[in-house]
Amino acid sequence: MAEANLDPVFQIQRVYLKDVSLEQPNSPEILLNQDQPAVDIQLGVEATPVAEGLFEVCVTATVQAKIGDKTLFLVEAKQAGIFELRNMPQEQLGAVLGIACPQIVYPYLRGNVADVIQRGGFPPVHLAEINFQAMYEQQQAEAAAAAPQIIV
């Protein structure tokens, strides 16, 4: 009788650019402005089950450059990966989806965002390295703090 293999499985099935957009709502006038733009960068991570043992993990970046109250450019990009995760303890699954998977996907997102911005006619904006473990732990702490406390 063959024994079932219950070793944990972690495999990358695919990494892909799910969505990207570039807007320059005030071009060409704002391109003549020589002032230094203020750049705001927002990041997000989400994980969604897609089939038994398969998860899609998306890392989203929104990069907005403004001069005063006028937008120079706005880039929104969503880089995703499909990961196979099997025979993993439930308490480890969240950490793998919130830390390990985004660490794999994020370098692709960084490259795509820099490329789109440069193709838009601007110097590339290089997203900083992210400590996904610290980000995950902060999200877990915030969720725990927001959870209702039951006092007996």
C-alpha positions in Angstrom: 0.0 0.0 0.0 1.5 3.3 -1.0 1.7 6.0 1.6 0.3 9.5 0.8 3.0 12.1 0.4 2.2 14.7 3.1 5.3 16.8 2.7 4.6 20.5 2.4 4.4 21.8 -1.2 5.3 25.3 -2.2 5.6 26.0 -6.0 5.4 29.0 -8.2 2.9 28.2 -11.1 3.1 31.6 -12.8 4.0 35.2 -12.3 2.2 37.8 -14.4 1.3 41.5 -14.8 -2.4 41.5 -14.0 -3.2 45.2 -14.6 -1.3 48.4 -15.3 -2.4 52.0 -16.1 -0.6 55.3 -16.7 -2.5 58.6 -16.6 -1.0 62.0 -17.4 -4.2 64.2 -16.9 -2.4 67.5 -17.1 0.0 66.9 -20.1 1.4 68.6 -21.9 1.2 71.8 -19.9 2.6 70.4 -16.7 5.6 68.9 -18.5 6.9 72.4 -19.0 6.9 73.0 -15.2 10.5 72.6 -13.9 9.5 72.2 -10.2 10.3 69.0 -8.4 7.3 66.8 -8.1 6.1 65.2 -4.8 5.8 61.4 -5.2 3.4 59.3 -3.2 3.7 55.5 -3.2 1.0 53.1 -1.8 1.4 49.4 -1.7 -1.0 46.6 -1.0 -1.0 42.8 -0.9 -3.9 40.4 -1.3 -4.2 36.6 -1.5 -7.2 34.8 -3.0 -7.8 31.0 -3.3 -8.4 30.1 -7.0 -8.6 26.3 -6.7 -7.8 23.5 -4.2 -4.2 24.2 -3.1 -3.8 27.2 -5.5 -3.7 30.8 -4.5 -3.3 34.1 -6.4 -1.2 36.6 -4.6 -1.3 40.2 -5.9 1.0 43.1 -5.0 -0.5 46.4 -6.0 1.4 49.7 -6.3 -0.1 53.2 -6.8 2.5 55.9 -7.7 1.3 59.5 -8.0 3.6 62.4 -8.8 2.2 65.9 -8.2 3.5 69.4 -8.7 1.4 71.5 -6.4 -2.2 70.3 -6.7 -1.8 69.1 -10.3 -1.0 65.4 -11.1 2.1 64.9 -13.2 1.4 61.2 -13.6 -0.5 58.4 -11.9 0.6 54.8 -12.3 -1.4 51.8 -10.9 0.1 48.4 -11.3 -0.9 45.0 -10.1 1.6 42.1 -10.3 0.3 38.7 -9.5 1.5 35.1 -9.0 -0.2 31.8 -8.8 1.3 29.6 -6.1 0.7 26.0 -5.2 0.5 25.5 -1.4 -0.4 22.0 -0.2 0.0 20.1 3.1 0.9 23.2 5.0 -0.2 23.8 8.6 -3.0 26.4 8.6 -1.1 28.6 11.0 1.8 28.9 8.5 -0.4 29.4 5.4 -1.1 33.1 6.2 2.6 33.9 6.6 3.6 32.2 3.4 0.9 34.0 1.5 1.6 37.3 3.2 5.4 37.2 3.2 7.1 34.6 0.9 4.8 35.0 -2.1 4.9 38.8 -2.2 8.7 38.7 -1.9 8.7 36.6 -5.1 6.2 38.9 -7.0 7.5 42.3 -5.9 10.7 42.5 -7.9 8.6 42.1 -11.1 6.3 44.8 -10.0 9.2 47.2 -9.3 10.6 46.6 -12.8 7.3 47.1 -14.5 6.4 50.3 -12.6 9.9 51.8 -13.4 9.5 50.8 -17.0 5.9 52.2 -17.4 7.0 55.5 -15.8 10.1 55.8 -18.0 8.0 54.9 -21.2 5.7 57.8 -20.1 8.6 60.2 -20.6 9.7 60.5 -17.0 12.7 59.5 -15.1 12.0 56.0 -13.6 10.7 55.8 -10.0 12.4 52.9 -8.3 10.2 51.4 -5.6 12.2 50.7 -2.4 12.8 47.2 -1.0 9.9 46.1 1.2 10.1 44.1 4.4 7.0 42.0 3.8 7.5 40.2 7.2 7.2 43.5 9.1 4.3 44.6 6.9 2.5 41.2 7.6 3.2 41.4 11.3 1.8 45.0 11.4 -1.3 43.9 9.6 -1.8 41.0 12.0 -1.3 43.3 15.0 -3.9 45.8 13.6 -6.4 43.0 12.9 -6.0 41.6 16.5 -6.4 45.1 17.9 -9.6 45.6 15.9 -11.1 42.3 16.8 -13.8 42.5 19.5 -12.6 41.5 22.9 -14.7 39.0 24.9 -14.5 39.4 28.6 -15.8 36.6 30.7 
